[in-house]
Amino acid sequence: MGCGVESHALSTYRTSVTLAERLGAAFVDDLPGEHTGFVDHPTEFAEALRVVLR
């Protein structure tokens, strides 16, 4: 589970953190952008996602 670096102020950020904790899943919060970082920063997002998935 992950969120963008600009998402920390969004109400969905804490929800995502809590869900990851309850599922025992890893949480990544340094992806580029906000809620739609994959749209706003596609190249940077793809590069960051590749690192996370390795």
mmCIF entry with sequence, helices, sheets and N, C-alpha, C, O atoms, coordinates in Angstrom:
data_MODEL
# 
_entry.id   MODEL 
# 
_entity.id                         1 
_entity.type                       polymer 
_entity.pdbx_number_of_molecules   1 
# 
_entity_poly.entity_id                      1 
_entity_poly.type                           'polypeptide(L)' 
_entity_poly.nstd_linkage                   no 
_entity_poly.nstd_monomer                   no 
_entity_poly.pdbx_seq_one_letter_code       MGCGVESHALSTYRTSVTLAERLGAAFVDDLPGEHTGFVDHPTEFAEALRVVLR 
_entity_poly.pdbx_seq_one_letter_code_can   MGCGVESHALSTYRTSVTLAERLGAAFVDDLPGEHTGFVDHPTEFAEALRVVLR 
_entity_poly.pdbx_strand_id                 A 
# 
loop_
_entity_poly_seq.entity_id 
_entity_poly_seq.num 
_entity_poly_seq.mon_id 
_entity_poly_seq.hetero 
1 1  MET n 
1 2  GLY n 
1 3  CYS n 
1 4  GLY n 
1 5  VAL n 
1 6  GLU n 
1 7  SER n 
1 8  HIS n 
1 9  ALA n 
1 10 LEU n 
1 11 SER n 
1 12 THR n 
1 13 TYR n 
1 14 ARG n 
1 15 THR n 
1 16 SER n 
1 17 VAL n 
1 18 THR n 
1 19 LEU n 
1 20 ALA n 
1 21 GLU n 
1 22 ARG n 
1 23 LEU n 
1 24 GLY n 
1 25 ALA n 
1 26 ALA n 
1 27 PHE n 
1 28 VAL n 
1 29 ASP n 
1 30 ASP n 
1 31 LEU n 
1 32 PRO n 
1 33 GLY n 
1 34 GLU n 
1 35 HIS n 
1 36 THR n 
1 37 GLY n 
1 38 PHE n 
1 39 VAL n 
1 40 ASP n 
1 41 HIS n 
1 42 PRO n 
1 43 THR n 
1 44 GLU n 
1 45 PHE n 
1 46 ALA n 
1 47 GLU n 
1 48 ALA n 
1 49 LEU n 
1 50 ARG n 
1 51 VAL n 
1 52 VAL n 
1 53 LEU n 
1 54 ARG n 
# 
_struct_asym.id          A 
_struct_asym.entity_id   1 
# 
loop_
_struct_conf.conf_type_id 
_struct_conf.id 
_struct_conf.pdbx_PDB_helix_id 
_struct_conf.beg_label_comp_id 
_struct_conf.beg_label_asym_id 
_struct_conf.beg_label_seq_id 
_struct_conf.pdbx_beg_PDB_ins_code 
_struct_conf.end_label_comp_id 
_struct_conf.end_label_asym_id 
_struct_conf.end_label_seq_id 
_struct_conf.pdbx_end_PDB_ins_code 
_struct_conf.beg_auth_comp_id 
_struct_conf.beg_auth_asym_id 
_struct_conf.beg_auth_seq_id 
_struct_conf.end_auth_comp_id 
_struct_conf.end_auth_asym_id 
_struct_conf.end_auth_seq_id 
_struct_conf.pdbx_PDB_helix_class 
_struct_conf.details 
_struct_conf.pdbx_PDB_helix_length 
HELX_P HELX_P1 AA1 SER A 11 ? LEU A 23 ? SER A 11 LEU A 23 1 ? 13 
HELX_P HELX_P2 AA2 GLY A 37 ? ASP A 40 ? GLY A 37 ASP A 40 1 ? 4  
HELX_P HELX_P3 AA3 PRO A 42 ? LEU A 53 ? PRO A 42 LEU A 53 1 ? 12 
# 
_struct_conf_type.id          HELX_P 
_struct_conf_type.criteria    ? 
_struct_conf_type.reference   ? 
# 
_struct_sheet.id               AA1 
_struct_sheet.type             ? 
_struct_sheet.number_strands   2 
_struct_sheet.details          ? 
# 
_struct_sheet_order.sheet_id     AA1 
_struct_sheet_order.range_id_1   1 
_struct_sheet_order.range_id_2   2 
_struct_sheet_order.offset       ? 
_struct_sheet_order.sense        parallel 
# 
loop_
_struct_sheet_range.sheet_id 
_struct_sheet_range.id 
_struct_sheet_range.beg_label_comp_id 
_struct_sheet_range.beg_label_asym_id 
_struct_sheet_range.beg_label_seq_id 
_struct_sheet_range.pdbx_beg_PDB_ins_code 
_struct_sheet_range.end_label_comp_id 
_struct_sheet_range.end_label_asym_id 
_struct_sheet_range.end_label_seq_id 
_struct_sheet_range.pdbx_end_PDB_ins_code 
_struct_sheet_range.beg_auth_comp_id 
_struct_sheet_range.beg_auth_asym_id 
_struct_sheet_range.beg_auth_seq_id 
_struct_sheet_range.end_auth_comp_id 
_struct_sheet_range.end_auth_asym_id 
_struct_sheet_range.end_auth_seq_id 
AA1 1 GLY A 2  ? GLY A 4  ? GLY A 2  GLY A 4  
AA1 2 VAL A 28 ? LEU A 31 ? VAL A 28 LEU A 31 
# 
loop_
_atom_site.group_PDB 
_atom_site.id 
_atom_site.type_symbol 
_atom_site.label_atom_id 
_atom_site.label_alt_id 
_atom_site.label_comp_id 
_atom_site.label_asym_id 
_atom_site.label_entity_id 
_atom_site.label_seq_id 
_atom_site.pdbx_PDB_ins_code 
_atom_site.Cartn_x 
_atom_site.Cartn_y 
_atom_site.Cartn_z 
_atom_site.occupancy 
_atom_site.B_iso_or_equiv 
_atom_site.pdbx_formal_charge 
_atom_site.auth_seq_id 
_atom_site.auth_comp_id 
_atom_site.auth_asym_id 
_atom_site.auth_atom_id 
_atom_site.pdbx_PDB_model_num 
ATOM 1   N N  . MET A 1 1  ? 0.856  -1.159 0.000   1.00 0.00 ? 1  MET A N  1 
ATOM 2   C CA . MET A 1 1  ? 0.000  0.000  0.000   1.00 0.00 ? 1  MET A CA 1 
ATOM 3   C C  . MET A 1 1  ? 0.901  1.220  0.000   1.00 0.00 ? 1  MET A C  1 
ATOM 4   O O  . MET A 1 1  ? 1.975  1.211  0.601   1.00 0.00 ? 1  MET A O  1 
ATOM 5   N N  . GLY A 1 2  ? 0.457  2.272  -0.679  1.00 0.00 ? 2  GLY A N  1 
ATOM 6   C CA . GLY A 1 2  ? 1.298  3.442  -0.740  1.00 0.00 ? 2  GLY A CA 1 
ATOM 7   C C  . GLY A 1 2  ? 0.539  4.736  -0.970  1.00 0.00 ? 2  GLY A C  1 
ATOM 8   O O  . GLY A 1 2  ? -0.615 4.740  -1.397  1.00 0.00 ? 2  GLY A O  1 
ATOM 9   N N  . CYS A 1 3  ? 1.215  5.821  -0.678  1.00 0.00 ? 3  CYS A N  1 
ATOM 10  C CA . CYS A 1 3  ? 0.670  7.169  -0.862  1.00 0.00 ? 3  CYS A CA 1 
ATOM 11  C C  . CYS A 1 3  ? 1.779  8.086  -1.352  1.00 0.00 ? 3  CYS A C  1 
ATOM 12  O O  . CYS A 1 3  ? 2.967  7.808  -1.186  1.00 0.00 ? 3  CYS A O  1 
ATOM 13  N N  . GLY A 1 4  ? 1.362  9.170  -1.949  1.00 0.00 ? 4  GLY A N  1 
ATOM 14  C CA . GLY A 1 4  ? 2.320  10.163 -2.419  1.00 0.00 ? 4  GLY A CA 1 
ATOM 15  C C  . GLY A 1 4  ? 2.824  11.037 -1.294  1.00 0.00 ? 4  GLY A C  1 
ATOM 16  O O  . GLY A 1 4  ? 2.186  11.168 -0.250  1.00 0.00 ? 4  GLY A O  1 
ATOM 17  N N  . VAL A 1 5  ? 3.977  11.632 -1.523  1.00 0.00 ? 5  VAL A N  1 
ATOM 18  C CA . VAL A 1 5  ? 4.586  12.497 -0.508  1.00 0.00 ? 5  VAL A CA 1 
ATOM 19  C C  . VAL A 1 5  ? 3.741  13.734 -0.220  1.00 0.00 ? 5  VAL A C  1 
ATOM 20  O O  . VAL A 1 5  ? 3.856  14.326 0.853   1.00 0.00 ? 5  VAL A O  1 
ATOM 21  N N  . GLU A 1 6  ? 2.900  14.124 -1.162  1.00 0.00 ? 6  GLU A N  1 
ATOM 22  C CA . GLU A 1 6  ? 2.040  15.287 -0.969  1.00 0.00 ? 6  GLU A CA 1 
ATOM 23  C C  . GLU A 1 6  ? 0.654  14.900 -0.437  1.00 0.00 ? 6  GLU A C  1 
ATOM 24  O O  . GLU A 1 6  ? -0.242 15.742 -0.373  1.00 0.00 ? 6  GLU A O  1 
ATOM 25  N N  . SER A 1 7  ? 0.479  13.637 -0.059  1.00 0.00 ? 7  SER A N  1 
ATOM 26  C CA . SER A 1 7  ? -0.827 13.141 0.392   1.00 0.00 ? 7  SER A CA 1 
ATOM 27  C C  . SER A 1 7  ? -1.021 13.172 1.903   1.00 0.00 ? 7  SER A C  1 
ATOM 28  O O  . SER A 1 7  ? -2.111 12.875 2.391   1.00 0.00 ? 7  SER A O  1 
ATOM 29  N N  . HIS A 1 8  ? 0.005  13.519 2.635   1.00 0.00 ? 8  HIS A N  1 
ATOM 30  C CA . HIS A 1 8  ? -0.056 13.406 4.096   1.00 0.00 ? 8  HIS A CA 1 
ATOM 31  C C  . HIS A 1 8  ? -1.166 14.242 4.724   1.00 0.00 ? 8  HIS A C  1 
ATOM 32  O O  . HIS A 1 8  ? -1.642 13.905 5.808   1.00 0.00 ? 8  HIS A O  1 
ATOM 33  N N  . ALA A 1 9  ? -1.582 15.304 4.083   1.00 0.00 ? 9  ALA A N  1 
ATOM 34  C CA . ALA A 1 9  ? -2.643 16.153 4.640   1.00 0.00 ? 9  ALA A CA 1 
ATOM 35  C C  . ALA A 1 9  ? -4.042 15.677 4.252   1.00 0.00 ? 9  ALA A C  1 
ATOM 36  O O  . ALA A 1 9  ? -5.033 16.185 4.776   1.00 0.00 ? 9  ALA A O  1 
ATOM 37  N N  . LEU A 1 10 ? -4.132 14.719 3.349   1.00 0.00 ? 10 LEU A N  1 
ATOM 38  C CA . LEU A 1 10 ? -5.445 14.225 2.911   1.00 0.00 ? 10 LEU A CA 1 
ATOM 39  C C  . LEU A 1 10 ? -6.049 13.294 3.954   1.00 0.00 ? 10 LEU A C  1 
ATOM 40  O O  . LEU A 1 10 ? -5.325 12.597 4.665   1.00 0.00 ? 10 LEU A O  1 
ATOM 41  N N  . SER A 1 11 ? -7.355 13.282 4.042   1.00 0.00 ? 11 SER A N  1 
ATOM 42  C CA . SER A 1 11 ? -8.027 12.400 5.009   1.00 0.00 ? 11 SER A CA 1 
ATOM 43  C C  . SER A 1 11 ? -7.792 10.932 4.674   1.00 0.00 ? 11 SER A C  1 
ATOM 44  O O  . SER A 1 11 ? -7.826 10.086 5.568   1.00 0.00 ? 11 SER A O  1 
ATOM 45  N N  . THR A 1 12 ? -7.559 10.621 3.425   1.00 0.00 ? 12 THR A N  1 
ATOM 46  C CA . THR A 1 12 ? -7.336 9.227  3.032   1.00 0.00 ? 12 THR A CA 1 
ATOM 47  C C  . THR A 1 12 ? -5.959 8.708  3.439   1.00 0.00 ? 12 THR A C  1 
ATOM 48  O O  . THR A 1 12 ? -5.732 7.498  3.445   1.00 0.00 ? 12 THR A O  1 
ATOM 49  N N  . TYR A 1 13 ? -5.054 9.596  3.772   1.00 0.00 ? 13 TYR A N  1 
ATOM 50  C CA . TYR A 1 13 ? -3.710 9.156  4.164   1.00 0.00 ? 13 TYR A CA 1 
ATOM 51  C C  . TYR A 1 13 ? -3.762 8.303  5.423   1.00 0.00 ? 13 TYR A C  1 
ATOM 52  O O  . TYR A 1 13 ? -3.251 7.183  5.443   1.00 0.00 ? 13 TYR A O  1 
ATOM 53  N N  . ARG A 1 14 ? -4.373 8.827  6.460   1.00 0.00 ? 14 ARG A N  1 
ATOM 54  C CA . ARG A 1 14 ? -4.435 8.083  7.727   1.00 0.00 ? 14 ARG A CA 1 
ATOM 55  C C  . ARG A 1 14 ? -5.221 6.784  7.565   1.00 0.00 ? 14 ARG A C  1 
ATOM 56  O O  . ARG A 1 14 ? -4.881 5.772  8.178   1.00 0.00 ? 14 ARG A O  1 
ATOM 57  N N  . THR A 1 15 ? -6.258 6.810  6.751   1.00 0.00 ? 15 THR A N  1 
ATOM 58  C CA . THR A 1 15 ? -7.036 5.604  6.478   1.00 0.00 ? 15 THR A CA 1 
ATOM 59  C C  . THR A 1 15 ? -6.147 4.543  5.830   1.00 0.00 ? 15 THR A C  1 
ATOM 60  O O  . THR A 1 15 ? -6.210 3.368  6.190   1.00 0.00 ? 15 THR A O  1 
ATOM 61  N N  . SER A 1 16 ? -5.335 4.958  4.888   1.00 0.00 ? 16 SER A N  1 
ATOM 62  C CA . SER A 1 16 ? -4.437 4.024  4.201   1.00 0.00 ? 16 SER A CA 1 
ATOM 63  C C  . SER A 1 16 ? -3.393 3.447  5.146   1.00 0.00 ? 16 SER A C  1 
ATOM 64  O O  . SER A 1 16 ? -3.096 2.253  5.098   1.00 0.00 ? 16 SER A O  1 
ATOM 65  N N  . VAL A 1 17 ? -2.838 4.296  6.003   1.00 0.00 ? 17 VAL A N  1 
ATOM 66  C CA . VAL A 1 17 ? -1.859 3.828  6.983   1.00 0.00 ? 17 VAL A CA 1 
ATOM 67  C C  . VAL A 1 17 ? -2.496 2.800  7.914   1.00 0.00 ? 17 VAL A C  1 
ATOM 68  O O  . VAL A 1 17 ? -1.909 1.751  8.176   1.00 0.00 ? 17 VAL A O  1 
ATOM 69  N N  . THR A 1 18 ? -3.676 3.093  8.403   1.00 0.00 ? 18 THR A N  1 
ATOM 70  C CA . THR A 1 18 ? -4.377 2.192  9.319   1.00 0.00 ? 18 THR A CA 1 
ATOM 71  C C  . THR A 1 18 ? -4.712 0.870  8.646   1.00 0.00 ? 18 THR A C  1 
ATOM 72  O O  . THR A 1 18 ? -4.546 -0.191 9.249   1.00 0.00 ? 18 THR A O  1 
ATOM 73  N N  . LEU A 1 19 ? -5.181 0.920  7.409   1.00 0.00 ? 19 LEU A N  1 
ATOM 74  C CA . LEU A 1 19 ? -5.512 -0.305 6.688   1.00 0.00 ? 19 LEU A CA 1 
ATOM 75  C C  . LEU A 1 19 ? -4.273 -1.172 6.503   1.00 0.00 ? 19 LEU A C  1 
ATOM 76  O O  . LEU A 1 19 ? -4.328 -2.383 6.717   1.00 0.00 ? 19 LEU A O  1 
ATOM 77  N N  . ALA A 1 20 ? -3.172 -0.572 6.114   1.00 0.00 ? 20 ALA A N  1 
ATOM 78  C CA . ALA A 1 20 ? -1.926 -1.331 5.951   1.00 0.00 ? 20 ALA A CA 1 
ATOM 79  C C  . ALA A 1 20 ? -1.511 -1.982 7.264   1.00 0.00 ? 20 ALA A C  1 
ATOM 80  O O  . ALA A 1 20 ? -1.110 -3.146 7.287   1.00 0.00 ? 20 ALA A O  1 
ATOM 81  N N  . GLU A 1 21 ? -1.609 -1.233 8.353   1.00 0.00 ? 21 GLU A N  1 
ATOM 82  C CA . GLU A 1 21 ? -1.260 -1.783 9.668   1.00 0.00 ? 21 GLU A CA 1 
ATOM 83  C C  . GLU A 1 21 ? -2.138 -2.972 10.019  1.00 0.00 ? 21 GLU A C  1 
ATOM 84  O O  . GLU A 1 21 ? -1.635 -4.001 10.472  1.00 0.00 ? 21 GLU A O  1 
ATOM 85  N N  . ARG A 1 22 ? -3.424 -2.845 9.817   1.00 0.00 ? 22 ARG A N  1 
ATOM 86  C CA . ARG A 1 22 ? -4.367 -3.924 10.170  1.00 0.00 ? 22 ARG A CA 1 
ATOM 87  C C  . ARG A 1 22 ? -4.202 -5.157 9.288   1.00 0.00 ? 22 ARG A C  1 
ATOM 88  O O  . ARG A 1 22 ? -4.465 -6.279 9.720   1.00 0.00 ? 22 ARG A O  1 
ATOM 89  N N  . LEU A 1 23 ? -3.764 -4.939 8.049   1.00 0.00 ? 23 LEU A N  1 
ATOM 90  C CA . LEU A 1 23 ? -3.534 -6.066 7.152   1.00 0.00 ? 23 LEU A CA 1 
ATOM 91  C C  . LEU A 1 23 ? -2.142 -6.650 7.304   1.00 0.00 ? 23 LEU A C  1 
ATOM 92  O O  . LEU A 1 23 ? -1.840 -7.701 6.739   1.00 0.00 ? 23 LEU A O  1 
ATOM 93  N N  . GLY A 1 24 ? -1.288 -5.969 8.068   1.00 0.00 ? 24 GLY A N  1 
ATOM 94  C CA . GLY A 1 24 ? 0.090  -6.408 8.217   1.00 0.00 ? 24 GLY A CA 1 
ATOM 95  C C  . GLY A 1 24 ? 0.883  -6.202 6.942   1.00 0.00 ? 24 GLY A C  1 
ATOM 96  O O  . GLY A 1 24 ? 1.843  -6.924 6.672   1.00 0.00 ? 24 GLY A O  1 
ATOM 97  N N  . ALA A 1 25 ? 0.475  -5.213 6.160   1.00 0.00 ? 25 ALA A N  1 
ATOM 98  C CA . ALA A 1 25 ? 1.116  -4.930 4.881   1.00 0.00 ? 25 ALA A CA 1 
ATOM 99  C C  . ALA A 1 25 ? 2.122  -3.792 5.020   1.00 0.00 ? 25 ALA A C  1 
ATOM 100 O O  . ALA A 1 25 ? 2.026  -2.952 5.915   1.00 0.00 ? 25 ALA A O  1 
ATOM 101 N N  . ALA A 1 26 ? 3.070  -3.793 4.124   1.00 0.00 ? 26 ALA A N  1 
ATOM 102 C CA . ALA A 1 26 ? 4.033  -2.696 4.078   1.00 0.00 ? 26 ALA A CA 1 
ATOM 103 C C  . ALA A 1 26 ? 3.330  -1.430 3.591   1.00 0.00 ? 26 ALA A C  1 
ATOM 104 O O  . ALA A 1 26 ? 2.355  -1.500 2.843   1.00 0.00 ? 26 ALA A O  1 
ATOM 105 N N  . PHE A 1 27 ? 3.833  -0.279 4.022   1.00 0.00 ? 27 PHE A N  1 
ATOM 106 C CA . PHE A 1 27 ? 3.271  0.997  3.601   1.00 0.00 ? 27 PHE A CA 1 
ATOM 107 C C  . PHE A 1 27 ? 4.392  1.889  3.105   1.00 0.00 ? 27 PHE A C  1 
ATOM 108 O O  . PHE A 1 27 ? 5.390  2.087  3.796   1.00 0.00 ? 27 PHE A O  1 
ATOM 109 N N  . VAL A 1 28 ? 4.227  2.425  1.911   1.00 0.00 ? 28 VAL A N  1 
ATOM 110 C CA . VAL A 1 28 ? 5.208  3.303  1.286   1.00 0.00 ? 28 VAL A CA 1 
ATOM 111 C C  . VAL A 1 28 ? 4.578  4.679  1.169   1.00 0.00 ? 28 VAL A C  1 
ATOM 112 O O  . VAL A 1 28 ? 3.496  4.816  0.598   1.00 0.00 ? 28 VAL A O  1 
ATOM 113 N N  . ASP A 1 29 ? 5.234  5.698  1.698   1.00 0.00 ? 29 ASP A N  1 
ATOM 114 C CA . ASP A 1 29 ? 4.648  7.043  1.626   1.00 0.00 ? 29 ASP A CA 1 
ATOM 115 C C  . ASP A 1 29 ? 5.588  8.060  0.977   1.00 0.00 ? 29 ASP A C  1 
ATOM 116 O O  . ASP A 1 29 ? 5.520  9.257  1.255   1.00 0.00 ? 29 ASP A O  1 
ATOM 117 N N  . ASP A 1 30 ? 6.456  7.562  0.117   1.00 0.00 ? 30 ASP A N  1 
ATOM 118 C CA . ASP A 1 30 ? 7.369  8.483  -0.544  1.00 0.00 ? 30 ASP A CA 1 
ATOM 119 C C  . ASP A 1 30 ? 7.247  8.444  -2.068  1.00 0.00 ? 30 ASP A C  1 
ATOM 120 O O  . ASP A 1 30 ? 8.198  8.757  -2.784  1.00 0.00 ? 30 ASP A O  1 
ATOM 121 N N  . LEU A 1 31 ? 6.075  8.061  -2.548  1.00 0.00 ? 31 LEU A N  1 
ATOM 122 C CA . LEU A 1 31 ? 5.840  8.089  -3.995  1.00 0.00 ? 31 LEU A CA 1 
ATOM 123 C C  . LEU A 1 31 ? 5.600  9.535  -4.432  1.00 0.00 ? 31 LEU A C  1 
ATOM 124 O O  . LEU A 1 31 ? 5.071  10.333 -3.658  1.00 0.00 ? 31 LEU A O  1 
ATOM 125 N N  . PRO A 1 32 ? 5.978  9.875  -5.653  1.00 0.00 ? 32 PRO A N  1 
ATOM 126 C CA . PRO A 1 32 ? 5.811  11.257 -6.120  1.00 0.00 ? 32 PRO A CA 1 
ATOM 127 C C  . PRO A 1 32 ? 4.344  11.686 -6.190  1.00 0.00 ? 32 PRO A C  1 
ATOM 128 O O  . PRO A 1 32 ? 3.463  10.894 -6.529  1.00 0.00 ? 32 PRO A O  1 
ATOM 129 N N  . GLY A 1 33 ? 4.108  12.941 -5.865  1.00 0.00 ? 33 GLY A N  1 
ATOM 130 C CA . GLY A 1 33 ? 2.787  13.524 -6.048  1.00 0.00 ? 33 GLY A CA 1 
ATOM 131 C C  . GLY A 1 33 ? 1.842  13.362 -4.887  1.00 0.00 ? 33 GLY A C  1 
ATOM 132 O O  . GLY A 1 33 ? 2.231  13.048 -3.762  1.00 0.00 ? 33 GLY A O  1 
ATOM 133 N N  . GLU A 1 34 ? 0.591  13.588 -5.202  1.00 0.00 ? 34 GLU A N  1 
ATOM 134 C CA . GLU A 1 34 ? -0.486 13.495 -4.214  1.00 0.00 ? 34 GLU A CA 1 
ATOM 135 C C  . GLU A 1 34 ? -1.317 12.258 -4.545  1.00 0.00 ? 34 GLU A C  1 
ATOM 136 O O  . GLU A 1 34 ? -0.759 11.192 -4.802  1.00 0.00 ? 34 GLU A O  1 
ATOM 137 N N  . HIS A 1 35 ? -2.616 12.386 -4.541  1.00 0.00 ? 35 HIS A N  1 
ATOM 138 C CA . HIS A 1 35 ? -3.520 11.256 -4.775  1.00 0.00 ? 35 HIS A CA 1 
ATOM 139 C C  . HIS A 1 35 ? -3.383 10.694 -6.186  1.00 0.00 ? 35 HIS A C  1 
ATOM 140 O O  . HIS A 1 35 ? -3.548 9.490  -6.385  1.00 0.00 ? 35 HIS A O  1 
ATOM 141 N N  . THR A 1 36 ? -3.090 11.526 -7.148  1.00 0.00 ? 36 THR A N  1 
ATOM 142 C CA . THR A 1 36 ? -2.952 11.068 -8.532  1.00 0.00 ? 36 THR A CA 1 
ATOM 143 C C  . THR A 1 36 ? -1.530 11.282 -9.039  1.00 0.00 ? 36 THR A C  1 
ATOM 144 O O  . THR A 1 36 ? -1.332 11.756 -10.158 1.00 0.00 ? 36 THR A O  1 
ATOM 145 N N  . GLY A 1 37 ? -0.564 10.941 -8.238  1.00 0.00 ? 37 GLY A N  1 
ATOM 146 C CA . GLY A 1 37 ? 0.827  11.109 -8.620  1.00 0.00 ? 37 GLY A CA 1 
ATOM 147 C C  . GLY A 1 37 ? 1.190  10.360 -9.885  1.00 0.00 ? 37 GLY A C  1 
ATOM 148 O O  . GLY A 1 37 ? 2.044  10.808 -10.649 1.00 0.00 ? 37 GLY A O  1 
ATOM 149 N N  . PHE A 1 38 ? 0.551  9.226  -10.114 1.00 0.00 ? 38 PHE A N  1 
ATOM 150 C CA . PHE A 1 38 ? 0.824  8.452  -11.319 1.00 0.00 ? 38 PHE A CA 1 
ATOM 151 C C  . PHE A 1 38 ? 0.362  9.180  -12.579 1.00 0.00 ? 38 PHE A C  1 
ATOM 152 O O  . PHE A 1 38 ? 0.851  8.895  -13.673 1.00 0.00 ? 38 PHE A O  1 
ATOM 153 N N  . VAL A 1 39 ? -0.577 10.118 -12.435 1.00 0.00 ? 39 VAL A N  1 
ATOM 154 C CA . VAL A 1 39 ? -1.049 10.923 -13.565 1.00 0.00 ? 39 VAL A CA 1 
ATOM 155 C C  . VAL A 1 39 ? -0.224 12.206 -13.676 1.00 0.00 ? 39 VAL A C  1 
ATOM 156 O O  . VAL A 1 39 ? 0.206  12.584 -14.766 1.00 0.00 ? 39 VAL A O  1 
ATOM 157 N N  . ASP A 1 40 ? -0.010 12.860 -12.555 1.00 0.00 ? 40 ASP A N  1 
ATOM 158 C CA . ASP A 1 40 ? 0.691  14.150 -12.533 1.00 0.00 ? 40 ASP A CA 1 
ATOM 159 C C  . ASP A 1 40 ? 2.197  14.032 -12.739 1.00 0.00 ? 40 ASP A C  1 
ATOM 160 O O  . ASP A 1 40 ? 2.822  14.934 -13.297 1.00 0.00 ? 40 ASP A O  1 
ATOM 161 N N  . HIS A 1 41 ? 2.777  12.930 -12.294 1.00 0.00 ? 41 HIS A N  1 
ATOM 162 C CA . HIS A 1 41 ? 4.234  12.704 -12.377 1.00 0.00 ? 41 HIS A CA 1 
ATOM 163 C C  . HIS A 1 41 ? 4.507  11.273 -12.857 1.00 0.00 ? 41 HIS A C  1 
ATOM 164 O O  . HIS A 1 41 ? 5.136  10.502 -12.134 1.00 0.00 ? 41 HIS A O  1 
ATOM 165 N N  . PRO A 1 42 ? 4.054  10.904 -14.046 1.00 0.00 ? 42 PRO A N  1 
ATOM 166 C CA . PRO A 1 42 ? 4.118  9.503  -14.475 1.00 0.00 ? 42 PRO A CA 1 
ATOM 167 C C  . PRO A 1 42 ? 5.526  8.912  -14.520 1.00 0.00 ? 42 PRO A C  1 
ATOM 168 O O  . PRO A 1 42 ? 5.722  7.771  -14.103 1.00 0.00 ? 42 PRO A O  1 
ATOM 169 N N  . THR A 1 43 ? 6.496  9.654  -15.009 1.00 0.00 ? 43 THR A N  1 
ATOM 170 C CA . THR A 1 43 ? 7.852  9.111  -15.109 1.00 0.00 ? 43 THR A CA 1 
ATOM 171 C C  . THR A 1 43 ? 8.457  8.896  -13.736 1.00 0.00 ? 43 THR A C  1 
ATOM 172 O O  . THR A 1 43 ? 8.999  7.829  -13.449 1.00 0.00 ? 43 THR A O  1 
ATOM 173 N N  . GLU A 1 44 ? 8.365  9.912  -12.886 1.00 0.00 ? 44 GLU A N  1 
ATOM 174 C CA . GLU A 1 44 ? 8.918  9.802  -11.533 1.00 0.00 ? 44 GLU A CA 1 
ATOM 175 C C  . GLU A 1 44 ? 8.195  8.723  -10.731 1.00 0.00 ? 44 GLU A C  1 
ATOM 176 O O  . GLU A 1 44 ? 8.817  7.980  -9.972  1.00 0.00 ? 44 GLU A O  1 
ATOM 177 N N  . PHE A 1 45 ? 6.867  8.645  -10.908 1.00 0.00 ? 45 PHE A N  1 
ATOM 178 C CA . PHE A 1 45 ? 6.081  7.640  -10.193 1.00 0.00 ? 45 PHE A CA 1 
ATOM 179 C C  . PHE A 1 45 ? 6.508  6.238  -10.623 1.00 0.00 ? 45 PHE A C  1 
ATOM 180 O O  . PHE A 1 45 ? 6.700  5.362  -9.781  1.00 0.00 ? 45 PHE A O  1 
ATOM 181 N N  . ALA A 1 46 ? 6.656  6.027  -11.922 1.00 0.00 ? 46 ALA A N  1 
ATOM 182 C CA . ALA A 1 46 ? 7.066  4.714  -12.427 1.00 0.00 ? 46 ALA A CA 1 
ATOM 183 C C  . ALA A 1 46 ? 8.436  4.319  -11.890 1.00 0.00 ? 46 ALA A C  1 
ATOM 184 O O  . ALA A 1 46 ? 8.646  3.169  -11.504 1.00 0.00 ? 46 ALA A O  1 
ATOM 185 N N  . GLU A 1 47 ? 9.359  5.260  -11.863 1.00 0.00 ? 47 GLU A N  1 
ATOM 186 C CA . GLU A 1 47 ? 10.700 4.973  -11.339 1.00 0.00 ? 47 GLU A CA 1 
ATOM 187 C C  . GLU A 1 47 ? 10.642 4.590  -9.861  1.00 0.00 ? 47 GLU A C  1 
ATOM 188 O O  . GLU A 1 47 ? 11.292 3.633  -9.438  1.00 0.00 ? 47 GLU A O  1 
ATOM 189 N N  . ALA A 1 48 ? 9.863  5.339  -9.077  1.00 0.00 ? 48 ALA A N  1 
ATOM 190 C CA . ALA A 1 48 ? 9.736  5.051  -7.646  1.00 0.00 ? 48 ALA A CA 1 
ATOM 191 C C  . ALA A 1 48 ? 9.052  3.712  -7.418  1.00 0.00 ? 48 ALA A C  1 
ATOM 192 O O  . ALA A 1 48 ? 9.434  2.964  -6.518  1.00 0.00 ? 48 ALA A O  1 
ATOM 193 N N  . LEU A 1 49 ? 8.046  3.406  -8.225  1.00 0.00 ? 49 LEU A N  1 
ATOM 194 C CA . LEU A 1 49 ? 7.322  2.145  -8.088  1.00 0.00 ? 49 LEU A CA 1 
ATOM 195 C C  . LEU A 1 49 ? 8.234  0.962  -8.414  1.00 0.00 ? 49 LEU A C  1 
ATOM 196 O O  . LEU A 1 49 ? 8.163  -0.073 -7.751  1.00 0.00 ? 49 LEU A O  1 
ATOM 197 N N  . ARG A 1 50 ? 9.068  1.102  -9.407  1.00 0.00 ? 50 ARG A N  1 
ATOM 198 C CA . ARG A 1 50 ? 10.024 0.045  -9.729  1.00 0.00 ? 50 ARG A CA 1 
ATOM 199 C C  . ARG A 1 50 ? 10.924 -0.266 -8.530  1.00 0.00 ? 50 ARG A C  1 
ATOM 200 O O  . ARG A 1 50 ? 11.204 -1.429 -8.237  1.00 0.00 ? 50 ARG A O  1 
ATOM 201 N N  . VAL A 1 51 ? 11.367 0.774  -7.852  1.00 0.00 ? 51 VAL A N  1 
ATOM 202 C CA . VAL A 1 51 ? 12.227 0.578  -6.672  1.00 0.00 ? 51 VAL A CA 1 
ATOM 203 C C  . VAL A 1 51 ? 11.459 -0.166 -5.582  1.00 0.00 ? 51 VAL A C  1 
ATOM 204 O O  . VAL A 1 51 ? 11.990 -1.088 -4.963  1.00 0.00 ? 51 VAL A O  1 
ATOM 205 N N  . VAL A 1 52 ? 10.220 0.232  -5.349  1.00 0.00 ? 52 VAL A N  1 
ATOM 206 C CA . VAL A 1 52 ? 9.403  -0.389 -4.298  1.00 0.00 ? 52 VAL A CA 1 
ATOM 207 C C  . VAL A 1 52 ? 9.145  -1.863 -4.608  1.00 0.00 ? 52 VAL A C  1 
ATOM 208 O O  . VAL A 1 52 ? 9.165  -2.699 -3.704  1.00 0.00 ? 52 VAL A O  1 
ATOM 209 N N  . LEU A 1 53 ? 8.908  -2.179 -5.856  1.00 0.00 ? 53 LEU A N  1 
ATOM 210 C CA . LEU A 1 53 ? 8.563  -3.557 -6.232  1.00 0.00 ? 53 LEU A CA 1 
ATOM 211 C C  . LEU A 1 53 ? 9.767  -4.494 -6.302  1.00 0.00 ? 53 LEU A C  1 
ATOM 212 O O  . LEU A 1 53 ? 9.599  -5.710 -6.389  1.00 0.00 ? 53 LEU A O  1 
ATOM 213 N N  . ARG A 1 54 ? 10.962 -3.948 -6.266  1.00 0.00 ? 54 ARG A N  1 
ATOM 214 C CA . ARG A 1 54 ? 12.167 -4.815 -6.292  1.00 0.00 ? 54 ARG A CA 1 
ATOM 215 C C  . ARG A 1 54 ? 12.362 -5.524 -5.010  1.00 0.00 ? 54 ARG A C  1 
ATOM 216 O O  . ARG A 1 54 ? 13.319 -6.285 -4.865  1.00 0.00 ? 54 ARG A O  1 
# 
